Amino acid sequence: MASHLHFTTKKSVNKISFGKISLPTANSAQDDVEALADGVDSAQQGFSTFSFKKPEINVSTGVEVTAEEEEMNRVMGFNSFNTTSRNEKVKQLKKSARNFDIKEMTDAIRKAKLQERTEKATNEIPDLDDTLDFDDKGIQEKETDHTTDSNGDEEENDEVSKEDRQLVLSNAISEAKTSKSRRTHSISDDDFTDDEGNSSDDDDETYKQKFPTQLQATFSHSLRPITAFAVEPSATRFATGSLDYEVKLWDFMGLKNGHAFRAFKPCESHVIKNLSYSNNGESLLIISGNSQAKVVNRDGVEILECVKGDQYIVDMARTKGHVASLTGGQFNPKNRESFLTSSEDGTCRLWDVNNPREHKTCVKLRGLSGMKNPATACCFGRDGNQIFAGGLDGCINMWDTRKKLVVPTATIKSAHAKNTDIFSICTSHSGNLVASRGEDAIVNIWDTRSLSKKIWTQGDLGAKYNTTDLTFSPDDRHLLIPTLPGGTTGRDKSEGVKNSELKFLRVKNFSIDETTTMKFPKDILIRVAWNHRINQMFFTFASGSFKISYDLLNSHRGALLCHGQTPKKEKPSQVIEDSSNKVIITPNALPLFKTDKPRNKRREELKARLDPVKSRRPELPITAGTAGRVGTAGSTLSSYVIRNLGMSKSVKDDMDPREAILRYAKEAKDNPIWVTPAYQKTQPKAIFQTDDDEPSEKKRRVI
């Protein structure tokens, strides 16, 4: 491609020209050499060349000199500084123009990788001296055919090609020697494909070695089956839920102590059915047996609780929430503020974290006959734009959230047996596959681009608990299927199933490799998860315990943080064991009763001596009072009242009581306290009889 643009101003001298636009090719160096030999610099042929004045050429050096540089040379007193002639520049370009054969380079690297893979089984580094001689000869024979010299100087070009071959071989050998020590922490398609991008059957053994099944660490949640499990996206924490109504939050840093850093019962006496983290790991969705889902933060503090719907409304789309028990739920993998729930009321509802008082969208499941169909499982697509929900009639419906959720976008009819629960629905990481399992002990796989036909189905893969799930490996090469032994369904108590298996279905050819099957002889596997960040697998069991499977070379962080560490031992002074093997905890060992130890015992003893309680000092004898009385005013209630009223003066026994009272008559009249002030405002003025009003003495009657 080439384009010429010319912009001409009023003055024809000032001209701006945009030259050819060309991509660098294998002959770019050769073109530069020829252009320079012809006297044209490659910089003038490039894009955006501004030429207002043609620069002059210094005859002595053969280098172009502008007017500013010529003026500077005249002022500074020198003509050139560290410049090279044109012939020297041409010679340098010729020498630096080397030819490389990409095919031969990739062949050498591929041979080194294959050599390293064959020797990896015996854990020995191959002796590459013979390989060096063989590869050097092979490349020399082919290199001479493809090596060309622009000016016919074959000797110089042979030296360059030999140096290049030595460089390629040295890089290939060093990579082969160091690739054994380098281990990738996550499994990807690039690790198991050749340079052309096609997978090879020779890589199967290498792929199996990357399964994190070397070591297992076991931890206990409770004595009840663990029916819910979720790993944080950052792979720093995870959560477990059980039939004991309890949710526990775990941190990999604290696994060495064997206990969770937070345990709580979010939904009272309702079993925990499912747990799901948001895409940023800050929120945890809890699905229990009641009709209200809860969301807590990563520390277990409640953020919201969904509203409960009105059970007396027939149309479920007009209620604000679910009215029956929940069966499943999941956070949107692309939106941290949206999550999905399904219920036995026959609806799946989309919720917004910012508005828990009402659902955002409601979709209703209908059976083939148009009747109400209870939802038993649900999940999001990997891109968050699809909703998959399974009903009791055995059908699976799919909705596209970018369209109106009136009718399903696609329906998989008779995915499972009618009137049986669909336990789990999951999609692959690429979003092209969707798998389901049900109570009928059948596992199915469909292609999301064409849901009308199953691409794989197999029976006799029973599960005992309705929360038993499926999961894809991080690279979508395998489907992990927890199952019971063949011939058992787990739905009948008379079977007495006590062991389980984990099968790895190879998606490429839909075959189960029995050599990779993991068996658990004394426990029933319920849930399984494989985290791609730390390359570790998690298993939950019916015994109330869970296991973390990891590899010392292919896994990192996670359970490796506590690998080889023992729990912190308790001090002997705090725990005492008797002969009957019963643990007795002394009261003083509890944190509530612990006291700080004194630094100076002498000072503490002196303080305790002055304290009458600690020193147990007896009561001192009574020294107050006279004539056998306890005190001057007595110790009775009446004496206390008299003392506070200001009448604490003692009355002598030989004094007349009338005189003792009249002593205070004048003071009571001048400063009344009790009676007179109480009646000053309510009683009329007192009128007393005087002497003038007294009747005259009766005259004596004279007879």
Buried (B, 14 or more C-beta within 10 A) or exposed (E): EEEEEEEEEEEEEEEBBBBEEEEEEEEEBBBBBBBBBEEEBBEEBEEEBEEEEEBEEBEEBBBBBEEEBBEEBEEEEEEBEEBEBBEEBBEEBBEEBEBBBEEBBBBBBBBBBBBBBEBBEEEEBBEBEEBBEEBBEBBEEBBEEEBEBBBEEEEEBBEBBBEBBEEBBEBBBEBBBEBBEEEEEBBEEEBBEEEEEEBEEEBBEBBEBBBBBEBBBEBEBBEBBBBBBBBBBEBBBBBBBBBBBBBBBBBBEBBBEBEBBBBBEBBEEBBBBBBBBBBEBBBBBBBBBBBBBBBBEBEBEEEBBBBBBEEEEEEBEEBBBBBBBBBBBBBBBEBBBBBBBBBBBBBBBBBBBEEBEBBEBBBBBBBBEEEBBBBBBBBBBBEBBBBBBBBBBBBBBBBBBEEEBEEBBBBBEEBBBEEBBBBBBBBBEEBBBBBBBBBBBBBBBBBBEEBEEEEBEBEBBBBBBBBBBBBBBBBBBBBBBBBBBEEBBBBEEEBEBEBBBBBBBBBEEEEBEEEBEBEBEEBBBBBBBBBBBBBBBBBBBBBBBBBBBBBEBBBBBBBBBBBEEEEEEEEEEEEEEEEEEEEEEEEEBEEEEEEEEEEEEEEEEEEEEEEEEEEEEEEEEEEEEEEEEEBEBBEEEEBEEBBEEEEEEEEEEEEEEEEEEEEEEEEBEEEEEEEEEEEEEEEEEEEEEEEEEEEEEEEEEEE
